[in-house]
Amino acid sequence: MKITVYGTEAQCASCVGAPSSTETYEWLQSALGRKYPEKITFEYIDFEQSEDEFARALKEDEWFYPLVLLDGDVIDEGVIQLRKVYAAIDGVLK
């Protein structure tokens, strides 16, 4: 199971006061690592440096960032809610 976080150094204009993309990535690693030890791998992608479909969509403002994917499927965007992430992971583990 893989969690991918797309973000960039600049703060999302709609997410003022929220954690940065890298802070969100580190927070997810910590929180999910405690609840699901050894079940999840993590990847951070700076969408400004990438050309894949999610990076292009973020550059075109189709999504807010950080954008969180579970095995390639979007599970949350912008201000990330841990309960949504847990629900997505639990749904895969069942």
MOPAC internal coordinates of N, CA, C and O (Angstrom, degrees):
PM7 1SCF
backbone

  N    0.0000 0     0.00 0     0.00 0    0    0    0
  C    1.4366 1     0.00 0     0.00 0    1    0    0
  C    1.5228 1   107.56 1     0.00 0    2    1    0
  O    1.2310 1   120.86 1   -44.54 1    3    2    1
  N    1.3279 1   115.97 1   135.46 1    3    2    1
  C    1.4582 1   120.11 1  -175.04 1    5    3    2
  C    1.5283 1   111.31 1  -129.80 1    6    5    3
  O    1.2310 1   120.99 1   -50.77 1    7    6    5
  N    1.3263 1   115.70 1   129.23 1    7    6    5
  C    1.4603 1   122.95 1   172.80 1    9    7    6
  C    1.5193 1   107.00 1  -101.47 1   10    9    7
  O    1.2310 1   120.72 1   -54.92 1   11   10    9
  N    1.3261 1   116.23 1   125.08 1   11   10    9
  C    1.4586 1   121.88 1   176.24 1   13   11   10
  C    1.5163 1   108.02 1  -116.41 1   14   13   11
  O    1.2310 1   121.06 1   -49.05 1   15   14   13
  N    1.3228 1   115.58 1   130.95 1   15   14   13
  C    1.4657 1   121.47 1   177.13 1   17   15   14
  C    1.5239 1   107.79 1  -115.54 1   18   17   15
  O    1.2310 1   120.98 1   -58.73 1   19   18   17
  N    1.3233 1   115.73 1   121.27 1   19   18   17
  C    1.4621 1   121.65 1   173.93 1   21   19   18
  C    1.5168 1   107.96 1   -98.57 1   22   21   19
  O    1.2310 1   121.00 1   -46.80 1   23   22   21
  N    1.3088 1   115.70 1   133.20 1   23   22   21
  C    1.4509 1   119.99 1   177.92 1   25   23   22
  C    1.5073 1   109.74 1  -163.82 1   26   25   23
  O    1.2310 1   121.15 1    13.34 1   27   26   25
  N    1.3150 1   115.41 1  -166.66 1   27   26   25
  C    1.4484 1   122.30 1   175.98 1   29   27   26
  C    1.5196 1   108.18 1  -159.87 1   30   29   27
  O    1.2310 1   120.31 1    -8.14 1   31   30   29
  N    1.3083 1   117.01 1   171.86 1   31   30   29
  C    1.4629 1   120.18 1  -177.24 1   33   31   30
  C    1.5267 1   112.60 1   -65.63 1   34   33   31
  O    1.2310 1   120.33 1   141.14 1   35   34   33
  N    1.3152 1   116.97 1   -38.86 1   35   34   33
  C    1.4625 1   120.80 1  -178.31 1   37   35   34
  C    1.5250 1   110.35 1   -69.27 1   38   37   35
  O    1.2310 1   120.74 1   -36.78 1   39   38   37
  N    1.3118 1   116.20 1   143.22 1   39   38   37
  C    1.4653 1   121.84 1   178.57 1   41   39   38
  C    1.5235 1   110.03 1   -74.78 1   42   41   39
  O    1.2310 1   120.18 1   -40.65 1   43   42   41
  N    1.2993 1   117.25 1   139.35 1   43   42   41
  C    1.4603 1   122.92 1   174.65 1   45   43   42
  C    1.5325 1   108.70 1   -60.22 1   46   45   43
  O    1.2310 1   120.21 1   -49.76 1   47   46   45
  N    1.3237 1   117.20 1   130.24 1   47   46   45
  C    1.4643 1   120.99 1  -176.94 1   49   47   46
  C    1.5324 1   111.87 1   -60.35 1   50   49   47
  O    1.2310 1   119.97 1   148.81 1   51   50   49
  N    1.3184 1   117.65 1   -31.19 1   51   50   49
  C    1.4657 1   121.26 1  -179.86 1   53   51   50
  C    1.5219 1   112.57 1   -87.59 1   54   53   51
  O    1.2310 1   120.36 1   178.24 1   55   54   53
  N    1.3427 1   116.92 1    -1.76 1   55   54   53
  C    1.4642 1   120.68 1  -173.46 1   57   55   54
  C    1.5330 1   111.66 1  -117.01 1   58   57   55
  O    1.2310 1   120.48 1  -149.06 1   59   58   57
  N    1.3232 1   116.69 1    30.94 1   59   58   57
  C    1.4605 1   120.54 1  -179.57 1   61   59   58
  C    1.5259 1   109.64 1   -58.94 1   62   61   59
  O    1.2310 1   120.80 1   -49.27 1   63   62   61
  N    1.3189 1   116.08 1   130.73 1   63   62   61
  C    1.4577 1   121.49 1  -179.23 1   65   63   62
  C    1.5186 1   113.02 1    92.03 1   66   65   63
  O    1.2310 1   120.21 1   167.43 1   67   66   65
  N    1.3231 1   117.21 1   -12.57 1   67   66   65
  C    1.4669 1   121.38 1   178.62 1   69   67   66
  C    1.5266 1   109.22 1   -86.58 1   70   69   67
  O    1.2310 1   120.18 1   -18.15 1   71   70   69
  N    1.3227 1   117.26 1   161.85 1   71   70   69
  C    1.4700 1   119.98 1   176.58 1   73   71   70
  C    1.5285 1   110.81 1   -61.35 1   74   73   71
  O    1.2310 1   121.02 1   -27.43 1   75   74   73
  N    1.3204 1   115.65 1   152.57 1   75   74   73
  C    1.4607 1   120.39 1   176.63 1   77   75   74
  C    1.5266 1   109.79 1   -70.10 1   78   77   75
  O    1.2310 1   121.00 1    -8.58 1   79   78   77
  N    1.3082 1   115.70 1   171.42 1   79   78   77
  C    1.4646 1   120.64 1   178.64 1   81   79   78
  C    1.5236 1   111.29 1   -61.56 1   82   81   79
  O    1.2310 1   120.29 1   136.59 1   83   82   81
  N    1.3337 1   117.06 1   -43.41 1   83   82   81
  C    1.4649 1   119.10 1  -179.55 1   85   83   82
  C    1.5168 1   111.21 1   -69.80 1   86   85   83
  O    1.2310 1   120.00 1   143.83 1   87   86   85
  N    1.3379 1   117.61 1   -36.17 1   87   86   85
  C    1.4709 1   119.84 1   175.89 1   89   87   86
  C    1.5262 1   110.41 1   -64.04 1   90   89   87
  O    1.2310 1   120.31 1   140.32 1   91   90   89
  N    1.3198 1   117.02 1   -39.68 1   91   90   89
  C    1.4668 1   121.28 1   177.81 1   93   91   90
  C    1.5236 1   110.31 1   -64.01 1   94   93   91
  O    1.2310 1   120.36 1   136.79 1   95   94   93
  N    1.3164 1   116.91 1   -43.21 1   95   94   93
  C    1.4620 1   121.86 1   178.48 1   97   95   94
  C    1.5317 1   110.70 1   -59.40 1   98   97   95
  O    1.2310 1   120.56 1   131.71 1   99   98   97
  N    1.3218 1   116.53 1   -48.29 1   99   98   97
  C    1.4733 1   120.75 1  -179.57 1  101   99   98
  C    1.5240 1   111.11 1   -64.92 1  102  101   99
  O    1.2310 1   120.39 1   140.33 1  103  102  101
  N    1.3177 1   116.85 1   -39.67 1  103  102  101
  C    1.4629 1   122.14 1   179.38 1  105  103  102
  C    1.5299 1   110.26 1   -64.09 1  106  105  103
  O    1.2310 1   120.19 1   136.19 1  107  106  105
  N    1.3326 1   117.25 1   -43.81 1  107  106  105
  C    1.4594 1   120.33 1   178.40 1  109  107  106
  C    1.5241 1   111.25 1   -64.08 1  110  109  107
  O    1.2310 1   120.07 1   138.47 1  111  110  109
  N    1.3280 1   117.47 1   -41.53 1  111  110  109
  C    1.4618 1   120.35 1   177.40 1  113  111  110
  C    1.5279 1   110.38 1   -57.34 1  114  113  111
  O    1.2310 1   120.74 1   135.27 1  115  114  113
  N    1.3093 1   116.19 1   -44.73 1  115  114  113
  C    1.4626 1   120.99 1  -178.39 1  117  115  114
  C    1.5297 1   111.34 1   -67.27 1  118  117  115
  O    1.2310 1   120.48 1   127.85 1  119  118  117
  N    1.3273 1   116.68 1   -52.15 1  119  118  117
  C    1.4705 1   121.03 1  -176.13 1  121  119  118
  C    1.5252 1   111.85 1   -65.11 1  122  121  119
  O    1.2310 1   120.45 1   134.35 1  123  122  121
  N    1.3197 1   116.74 1   -45.65 1  123  122  121
  C    1.4659 1   119.83 1  -177.36 1  125  123  122
  C    1.5194 1   111.55 1   -74.68 1  126  125  123
  O    1.2310 1   120.43 1   149.56 1  127  126  125
  N    1.3169 1   116.78 1   -30.44 1  127  126  125
  C    1.4577 1   120.64 1   177.50 1  129  127  126
  C    1.5160 1   112.35 1   -64.18 1  130  129  127
  O    1.2310 1   120.68 1   146.68 1  131  130  129
  N    1.3411 1   116.31 1   -33.32 1  131  130  129
  C    1.4698 1   120.42 1   177.66 1  133  131  130
  C    1.5262 1   111.14 1   -73.63 1  134  133  131
  O    1.2310 1   120.69 1   138.62 1  135  134  133
  N    1.3317 1   116.29 1   -41.38 1  135  134  133
  C    1.4627 1   119.59 1  -175.24 1  137  135  134
  C    1.5329 1   112.86 1   -81.77 1  138  137  135
  O    1.2310 1   120.47 1   146.75 1  139  138  137
  N    1.3263 1   116.70 1   -33.25 1  139  138  137
  C    1.4711 1   121.19 1  -176.47 1  141  139  138
  C    1.5338 1   109.61 1  -128.33 1  142  141  139
  O    1.2310 1   119.62 1  -116.49 1  143  142  141
  N    1.3155 1   118.34 1    63.51 1  143  142  141
  C    1.4632 1   119.82 1  -177.27 1  145  143  142
  C    1.5320 1   111.78 1   -59.91 1  146  145  143
  O    1.2310 1   121.13 1   -45.52 1  147  146  145
  N    1.3141 1   115.45 1   134.48 1  147  146  145
  C    1.4655 1   124.02 1   175.43 1  149  147  146
  C    1.5275 1   114.48 1    64.24 1  150  149  147
  O    1.2310 1   119.40 1  -167.04 1  151  150  149
  N    1.3148 1   118.75 1    12.96 1  151  150  149
  C    1.4617 1   120.37 1  -179.98 1  153  151  150
  C    1.5231 1   112.68 1  -106.40 1  154  153  151
  O    1.2310 1   120.16 1   166.36 1  155  154  153
  N    1.3387 1   117.30 1   -13.64 1  155  154  153
  C    1.4568 1   120.62 1  -171.95 1  157  155  154
  C    1.5248 1   110.80 1  -129.33 1  158  157  155
  O    1.2310 1   121.14 1   -43.56 1  159  158  157
  N    1.3364 1   115.43 1   136.44 1  159  158  157
  C    1.4537 1   120.58 1   169.01 1  161  159  158
  C    1.5251 1   107.16 1  -105.66 1  162  161  159
  O    1.2310 1   120.95 1   -23.27 1  163  162  161
  N    1.3219 1   115.79 1   156.73 1  163  162  161
  C    1.4623 1   121.12 1  -174.87 1  165  163  162
  C    1.5187 1   110.46 1  -126.28 1  166  165  163
  O    1.2310 1   121.62 1   -33.80 1  167  166  165
  N    1.3328 1   114.51 1   146.20 1  167  166  165
  C    1.4591 1   120.83 1   176.31 1  169  167  166
  C    1.5228 1   108.46 1  -142.68 1  170  169  167
  O    1.2310 1   120.72 1   -43.75 1  171  170  169
  N    1.3267 1   116.22 1   136.25 1  171  170  169
  C    1.4659 1   121.95 1   174.36 1  173  171  170
  C    1.5163 1   107.58 1  -113.56 1  174  173  171
  O    1.2310 1   120.49 1   -48.67 1  175  174  173
  N    1.3301 1   116.67 1   131.33 1  175  174  173
  C    1.4561 1   121.84 1   178.96 1  177  175  174
  C    1.5214 1   108.69 1  -124.99 1  178  177  175
  O    1.2310 1   120.80 1   -57.75 1  179  178  177
  N    1.3263 1   116.07 1   122.25 1  179  178  177
  C    1.4640 1   121.10 1   172.54 1  181  179  178
  C    1.5216 1   106.30 1   -78.31 1  182  181  179
  O    1.2310 1   120.69 1   -71.30 1  183  182  181
  N    1.3198 1   116.28 1   108.70 1  183  182  181
  C    1.4579 1   119.29 1  -173.50 1  185  183  182
  C    1.5224 1   112.82 1   -66.71 1  186  185  183
  O    1.2310 1   120.02 1   160.30 1  187  186  185
  N    1.3284 1   117.56 1   -19.70 1  187  186  185
  C    1.4657 1   120.18 1   176.68 1  189  187  186
  C    1.5307 1   110.54 1   -69.88 1  190  189  187
  O    1.2310 1   120.28 1   158.25 1  191  190  189
  N    1.3311 1   117.07 1   -21.75 1  191  190  189
  C    1.4643 1   122.28 1  -177.91 1  193  191  190
  C    1.5267 1   112.41 1  -104.29 1  194  193  191
  O    1.2310 1   119.75 1  -175.75 1  195  194  193
  N    1.3185 1   118.08 1     4.25 1  195  194  193
  C    1.4566 1   122.25 1  -175.55 1  197  195  194
  C    1.5261 1   110.18 1  -118.79 1  198  197  195
  O    1.2310 1   120.89 1   -21.02 1  199  198  197
  N    1.3155 1   115.91 1   158.98 1  199  198  197
  C    1.4649 1   121.20 1   179.35 1  201  199  198
  C    1.5250 1   112.62 1  -124.94 1  202  201  199
  O    1.2310 1   119.73 1  -164.53 1  203  202  201
  N    1.3424 1   118.13 1    15.47 1  203  202  201
  C    1.4628 1   118.57 1  -179.20 1  205  203  202
  C    1.5320 1   110.44 1   -76.69 1  206  205  203
  O    1.2310 1   120.80 1    -1.73 1  207  206  205
  N    1.3207 1   116.07 1   178.27 1  207  206  205
  C    1.4662 1   120.23 1  -173.40 1  209  207  206
  C    1.5287 1   113.30 1   -62.11 1  210  209  207
  O    1.2310 1   119.55 1   142.03 1  211  210  209
  N    1.3290 1   118.46 1   -37.97 1  211  210  209
  C    1.4609 1   120.21 1   179.84 1  213  211  210
  C    1.5215 1   110.84 1   -71.62 1  214  213  211
  O    1.2310 1   120.26 1   141.39 1  215  214  213
  N    1.3188 1   117.11 1   -38.61 1  215  214  213
  C    1.4675 1   120.67 1   177.24 1  217  215  214
  C    1.5235 1   110.05 1   -62.17 1  218  217  215
  O    1.2310 1   120.25 1   135.15 1  219  218  217
  N    1.3185 1   117.14 1   -44.85 1  219  218  217
  C    1.4742 1   120.24 1   178.38 1  221  219  218
  C    1.5241 1   110.75 1   -62.04 1  222  221  219
  O    1.2310 1   120.03 1   138.14 1  223  222  221
  N    1.3273 1   117.54 1   -41.86 1  223  222  221
  C    1.4686 1   120.82 1   179.88 1  225  223  222
  C    1.5343 1   110.77 1   -64.62 1  226  225  223
  O    1.2310 1   120.30 1   141.06 1  227  226  225
  N    1.3234 1   117.03 1   -38.94 1  227  226  225
  C    1.4674 1   119.87 1   177.32 1  229  227  226
  C    1.5237 1   110.55 1   -65.78 1  230  229  227
  O    1.2310 1   120.07 1   138.46 1  231  230  229
  N    1.3110 1   117.48 1   -41.54 1  231  230  229
  C    1.4690 1   121.20 1   178.76 1  233  231  230
  C    1.5233 1   111.54 1   -63.86 1  234  233  231
  O    1.2310 1   120.39 1   151.59 1  235  234  233
  N    1.3283 1   116.86 1   -28.41 1  235  234  233
  C    1.4643 1   121.90 1   179.63 1  237  235  234
  C    1.5313 1   111.98 1   -93.65 1  238  237  235
  O    1.2310 1   120.66 1  -168.53 1  239  238  237
  N    1.3251 1   116.35 1    11.47 1  239  238  237
  C    1.4707 1   123.39 1   177.25 1  241  239  238
  C    1.5227 1   113.67 1    61.04 1  242  241  239
  O    1.2310 1   120.08 1  -148.83 1  243  242  241
  N    1.3294 1   117.45 1    31.17 1  243  242  241
  C    1.4627 1   120.81 1   175.05 1  245  243  242
  C    1.5218 1   111.27 1   -80.93 1  246  245  243
  O    1.2310 1   120.17 1   158.11 1  247  246  245
  N    1.3318 1   117.29 1   -21.89 1  247  246  245
  C    1.4578 1   123.81 1   178.47 1  249  247  246
  C    1.5226 1   108.84 1  -132.42 1  250  249  247
  O    1.2310 1   120.91 1   -23.06 1  251  250  249
  N    1.3345 1   115.86 1   156.94 1  251  250  249
  C    1.4602 1   121.14 1   168.73 1  253  251  250
  C    1.5236 1   107.61 1   -90.51 1  254  253  251
  O    1.2310 1   120.71 1   -24.08 1  255  254  253
  N    1.3101 1   116.25 1   155.92 1  255  254  253
  C    1.4602 1   119.14 1   176.26 1  257  255  254
  C    1.5108 1   109.83 1  -121.12 1  258  257  255
  O    1.2310 1   119.54 1   -26.74 1  259  258  257
  N    1.3301 1   118.49 1   153.26 1  259  258  257
  C    1.4524 1   125.82 1     2.87 1  261  259  258
  C    1.5276 1   112.01 1   -65.20 1  262  261  259
  O    1.2310 1   121.99 1   -30.18 1  263  262  261
  N    1.3192 1   113.80 1   149.82 1  263  262  261
  C    1.4571 1   122.80 1   177.88 1  265  263  262
  C    1.5225 1   106.32 1  -113.80 1  266  265  263
  O    1.2310 1   120.29 1   -53.65 1  267  266  265
  N    1.3358 1   117.04 1   126.35 1  267  266  265
  C    1.4652 1   121.28 1  -176.09 1  269  267  266
  C    1.5215 1   109.60 1  -112.86 1  270  269  267
  O    1.2310 1   121.56 1   -52.20 1  271  270  269
  N    1.3423 1   114.62 1   127.80 1  271  270  269
  C    1.4618 1   121.58 1   179.16 1  273  271  270
  C    1.5226 1   109.53 1  -118.33 1  274  273  271
  O    1.2310 1   121.27 1   -33.22 1  275  274  273
  N    1.3141 1   115.17 1   146.78 1  275  274  273
  C    1.4581 1   122.47 1   172.18 1  277  275  274
  C    1.5164 1   106.51 1  -117.50 1  278  277  275
  O    1.2310 1   120.52 1   -65.45 1  279  278  277
  N    1.3183 1   116.61 1   114.55 1  279  278  277
  C    1.4676 1   122.29 1  -178.48 1  281  279  278
  C    1.5321 1   111.86 1    49.82 1  282  281  279
  O    1.2310 1   120.75 1  -139.40 1  283  282  281
  N    1.3369 1   116.18 1    40.60 1  283  282  281
  C    1.4624 1   121.37 1   175.74 1  285  283  282
  C    1.5075 1   115.76 1    88.58 1  286  285  283
  O    1.2310 1   119.46 1   177.08 1  287  286  285
  N    1.3311 1   118.64 1    -2.92 1  287  286  285
  C    1.4644 1   122.50 1   178.81 1  289  287  286
  C    1.5272 1   109.74 1  -106.93 1  290  289  287
  O    1.2310 1   120.30 1   -46.54 1  291  290  289
  N    1.3308 1   117.02 1   133.46 1  291  290  289
  C    1.4573 1   121.66 1   179.43 1  293  291  290
  C    1.5177 1   109.52 1   -66.65 1  294  293  291
  O    1.2310 1   121.01 1   -49.61 1  295  294  293
  N    1.3484 1   115.67 1   130.39 1  295  294  293
  C    1.4673 1   119.34 1   176.74 1  297  295  294
  C    1.5246 1   112.67 1  -118.13 1  298  297  295
  O    1.2310 1   119.64 1   159.25 1  299  298  297
  N    1.3393 1   118.30 1   -20.75 1  299  298  297
  C    1.4659 1   120.17 1   175.89 1  301  299  298
  C    1.5218 1   109.16 1  -167.81 1  302  301  299
  O    1.2310 1   121.19 1   -18.45 1  303  302  301
  N    1.3267 1   115.32 1   161.55 1  303  302  301
  C    1.4610 1   121.61 1  -179.09 1  305  303  302
  C    1.5230 1   109.79 1  -149.25 1  306  305  303
  O    1.2310 1   121.00 1   -22.89 1  307  306  305
  N    1.3310 1   115.70 1   157.11 1  307  306  305
  C    1.4683 1   120.84 1   177.59 1  309  307  306
  C    1.5099 1   111.51 1    74.24 1  310  309  307
  O    1.2310 1   120.85 1    61.40 1  311  310  309
  N    1.3098 1   115.97 1  -118.60 1  311  310  309
  C    1.4654 1   121.13 1   177.08 1  313  311  310
  C    1.5315 1   106.78 1   -84.69 1  314  313  311
  O    1.2310 1   120.92 1   -74.75 1  315  314  313
  N    1.3204 1   115.84 1   105.25 1  315  314  313
  C    1.4627 1   121.90 1  -171.55 1  317  315  314
  C    1.5245 1   110.83 1   -74.58 1  318  317  315
  O    1.2310 1   121.05 1   -46.26 1  319  318  317
  N    1.3378 1   115.59 1   133.74 1  319  318  317
  C    1.4567 1   121.74 1   178.52 1  321  319  318
  C    1.5326 1   108.27 1  -107.06 1  322  321  319
  O    1.2310 1   121.08 1   -59.94 1  323  322  321
  N    1.3203 1   115.54 1   120.06 1  323  322  321
  C    1.4548 1   121.41 1  -175.88 1  325  323  322
  C    1.5225 1   112.14 1   -59.62 1  326  325  323
  O    1.2310 1   119.56 1   145.55 1  327  326  325
  N    1.3137 1   118.45 1   -34.45 1  327  326  325
  C    1.4658 1   120.10 1  -179.30 1  329  327  326
  C    1.5283 1   111.36 1   -64.45 1  330  329  327
  O    1.2310 1   119.75 1   146.13 1  331  330  329
  N    1.3307 1   118.09 1   -33.87 1  331  330  329
  C    1.4637 1   120.91 1   176.24 1  333  331  330
  C    1.5284 1   110.66 1   -66.73 1  334  333  331
  O    1.2310 1   120.85 1   139.11 1  335  334  333
  N    1.3179 1   115.98 1   -40.89 1  335  334  333
  C    1.4589 1   120.72 1   179.81 1  337  335  334
  C    1.5278 1   109.78 1   -65.98 1  338  337  335
  O    1.2310 1   120.65 1   133.43 1  339  338  337
  N    1.3398 1   116.36 1   -46.57 1  339  338  337
  C    1.4710 1   120.56 1   177.19 1  341  339  338
  C    1.5281 1   110.86 1   -57.52 1  342  341  339
  O    1.2310 1   120.24 1   134.75 1  343  342  341
  N    1.3333 1   117.15 1   -45.25 1  343  342  341
  C    1.4667 1   121.07 1  -177.85 1  345  343  342
  C    1.5275 1   110.80 1   -61.73 1  346  345  343
  O    1.2310 1   120.23 1   138.79 1  347  346  345
  N    1.3248 1   117.16 1   -41.21 1  347  346  345
  C    1.4607 1   120.82 1   179.22 1  349  347  346
  C    1.5331 1   110.91 1   -64.80 1  350  349  347
  O    1.2310 1   120.59 1   135.62 1  351  350  349
  N    1.3221 1   116.48 1   -44.38 1  351  350  349
  C    1.4575 1   119.96 1   179.65 1  353  351  350
  C    1.5199 1   111.07 1   -66.03 1  354  353  351
  O    1.2310 1   120.53 1   134.54 1  355  354  353
  N    1.3310 1   116.59 1   -45.46 1  355  354  353
  C    1.4675 1   119.91 1   179.13 1  357  355  354
  C    1.5210 1   111.45 1   -60.35 1  358  357  355
  O    1.2310 1   120.32 1   144.99 1  359  358  357
  N    1.3373 1   117.00 1   -35.01 1  359  358  357
  C    1.4618 1   121.02 1   178.31 1  361  359  358
  C    1.5268 1   111.74 1   -65.14 1  362  361  359
  O    1.2310 1   120.01 1   145.71 1  363  362  361
  N    1.3113 1   117.59 1   -34.29 1  363  362  361
  C    1.4656 1   121.79 1   178.18 1  365  363  362
  C    1.5211 1   110.85 1   -75.55 1  366  365  363
  O    1.2310 1   120.55 1   143.60 1  367  366  365
  N    1.3322 1   116.55 1   -36.40 1  367  366  365
  C    1.4594 1   120.81 1  -176.16 1  369  367  366
  C    1.5223 1   113.27 1   -74.73 1  370  369  367
  O    1.2310 1   119.77 1   161.94 1  371  370  369
  N    1.3187 1   118.04 1   -18.06 1  371  370  369
  C    1.4782 1   120.39 1  -178.91 1  373  371  370
  C    1.4880 1   112.40 1   -71.19 1  374  373  371
  O    1.2310 1   120.10 1   180.00 1  375  374  373

